């Protein structure tokens, strides 16, 4: 989870550099990355718009969260958790067979 302030371009640039380091040092399949734009007020900003455009170019999910509303974190944290521990598919579960007992009279 890479977090930047939607009011500070330097924080967005730092996140961009971190993402470059992740790409350079890891196989993209091994790294789960989401982008969080943290805002302290309801105003739209150019930094947020730039962050959304950059995330789209990198093919990353972007969320805009508020420091005043914790509920805005539910969706990105759920997404991150589901990508880190995906639900097992039906075919990956071991097959169990019920073996009934035959009783002799």
N, C-alpha and C positions, 0 to 999 in steps of 0.2 A: 504494500500500500504506500503510494507516494503522495504526500500531502503538501499543498502549497497554499499560500494566502492569495485570495483573489484581489487583494489590494496592493500586492507587492510583486513587481515584475522580477526582481532578483530571486525571490523564492521559486517562481516558475522556472527561471533559467537553471536554478540549482537542481530542480526535479528533472529537467531535461538532461542535464549532465549525468545525474544518477542513472537515468534510464539508458544512456549511452554506455555507461560502465557495466550495467547489467547485461546488455546485449553483447558487449565485447567479451565478457568473462563467463557467460553461461549460454548454454543452448536455449533458445527461446522457448522450447517445449517444456523445459524444466522450471522456468520462472513464471509464476503467476503474478501479474502486475495490474493494479487498478490505480486510477488517478482520482484524488479527492481535492476539489477546490473548496477551501474553507473560507467562509465569509462571516464577518462580524455584523453586517447590516444587510438590509434587503436590496441594496443598490446593485445594479448591473455595472460591471466594469470592463474595461478593455483587456485587463489581465485575464479575467475569467473567459472572455470570448477567445483570447489567444490560446488559453489552456484547452478549451473545448476543441478548437481547430487542430491543435497539435496532437491531442489524444486521438482524434478521428484519423489523422494522417498516420499515426503509429498503430492504429487499429486496437486501441485500448478503450475500456469503459471509463467514462468520466462521470463523477457525481459532484453536485454542488451541495455542500452541507453548511449548516448554520451552527455557530457556537452557542446560540441561544435556544436551539431546539435539538435535543438529543435524538429525537425520533428520526431525523434526517439521516442518521448513521445506520439505521436498521437495514435498509436495502443494500448498501455497499458491503456491510459486514456479512450479511447473508450470502451475497454473491461470492465474496472471497472465501468464506467457509465452504460453500458448495463446490467451488473449483478446487480447493485444496483436498477435500474429502468427498469425491463424487459418490453418488448412490451406486451400489453395485448393480450391474445389469443382471437380468434373469439368467442369462446363459453362463455367467461367471460363478453362480452359486452352485455348490455341489449338489448332486442329485441324491435325494433320499428315497429309499423304497421301503414301503411298509411290508413287512413279512408277517403274515398271519400264522398262528400256530394251528396245527391240525390235532384235534383231540381224538383219541381212540376210545370207543365205548367198551 
